[in-house]
Amino acid sequence: MMENSSEAVLAAFFNKSKMDKLMIISHVSLFAAIYHCSKGESNSKIPVTRRKLMQLSKICSIATYHKCMRDLNEEGYIIYKPSFNPKGSIVKII
């Protein structure tokens, strides 16, 4: 059976992350929250807010949130365009 694109995105994330020693549960949880906000559309620009992602991922520390976003961006899981606009930042799942 052929995987649909949303299954392929998740499979690729887990295949890459299981070999990545940097990844901890906070990263996985944050990626899951971003994926949830994307509604399965991996190639689209996803508007997100820190508040919403922290609630969805159950991350309580702003420092942890920023570290995980930076790590996910630097390691090539997402493209993160931070904004100080209250309407949110832009994330794209790679």
C-alpha positions as CSV (number, residue, x, y, z in Angstrom):
1,M,0.0,0.0,0.0
2,M,1.3,3.4,-1.0
3,E,1.7,6.0,1.8
4,N,-0.1,9.3,1.4
5,S,1.9,12.5,1.7
6,S,1.0,13.1,5.4
7,E,2.1,9.5,6.3
8,A,5.3,10.0,4.3
9,V,6.0,13.2,6.3
10,L,5.7,11.5,9.6
11,A,7.6,8.4,8.5
12,A,10.5,10.6,7.2
13,F,10.5,12.6,10.5
14,F,10.6,9.5,12.7
15,N,13.2,7.7,10.5
16,K,15.5,10.8,10.6
17,S,14.8,11.6,14.3
18,K,15.5,8.1,15.6
19,M,19.1,8.4,14.4
20,D,19.5,12.0,15.7
21,K,21.0,12.0,19.2
22,L,20.0,15.7,19.6
23,M,16.3,14.8,19.5
24,I,14.5,14.5,22.8
25,I,10.8,14.2,23.6
26,S,10.3,18.0,23.6
27,H,11.5,18.1,20.0
28,V,9.2,15.3,19.0
29,S,6.2,16.9,20.8
30,L,6.9,20.3,19.2
31,F,7.2,18.7,15.7
32,A,3.9,16.9,16.4
33,A,2.2,20.2,17.3
34,I,3.6,21.9,14.2
35,Y,2.4,18.9,12.1
36,H,-1.1,19.2,13.7
37,C,-1.2,22.9,12.8
38,S,-0.3,22.0,9.2
39,K,-3.3,19.8,8.8
40,G,-1.1,17.4,6.9
41,E,-0.1,19.9,4.2
42,S,3.7,19.6,4.5
43,N,4.7,22.0,1.7
44,S,2.7,24.9,2.8
45,K,3.6,27.8,5.0
46,I,2.1,27.3,8.4
47,P,1.1,30.3,10.5
48,V,1.8,29.4,14.2
49,T,2.0,31.2,17.5
50,R,4.3,30.3,20.4
51,R,1.3,30.1,22.8
52,K,-0.6,27.6,20.6
53,L,2.5,25.4,19.9
54,M,3.4,25.4,23.6
55,Q,-0.1,24.4,24.6
56,L,-0.3,21.6,22.0
57,S,3.2,20.3,22.7
58,K,2.9,20.6,26.5
59,I,6.1,22.6,26.7
60,C,6.0,24.9,29.7
61,S,9.3,26.7,29.4
62,I,9.7,29.5,26.8
63,A,13.5,28.7,26.8
64,T,12.8,25.1,25.9
65,Y,10.4,26.1,23.2
66,H,12.9,28.4,21.6
67,K,15.7,25.8,21.9
68,C,13.6,23.1,20.3
69,M,12.4,25.4,17.4
70,R,16.0,26.4,16.8
71,D,17.2,22.8,16.8
72,L,14.4,21.6,14.5
73,N,15.3,24.5,12.1
74,E,19.1,23.9,12.2
75,E,18.8,20.2,11.8
76,G,16.6,20.5,8.8
77,Y,13.2,19.2,10.1
78,I,11.5,22.6,9.5
79,I,12.1,26.1,8.1
80,Y,11.3,28.6,10.8
81,K,10.7,32.2,10.1
82,P,10.2,33.9,13.5
83,S,8.1,37.0,13.8
84,F,7.4,39.4,16.6
85,N,3.9,39.9,15.0
86,P,1.1,38.8,17.4
87,K,-0.5,37.0,14.4
88,G,2.4,34.5,14.5
89,S,5.5,33.2,12.8
90,I,5.8,31.0,9.7
91,V,6.9,27.4,9.8
92,K,7.3,25.0,6.9
93,I,7.9,21.3,7.3
94,I,10.7,20.0,5.1
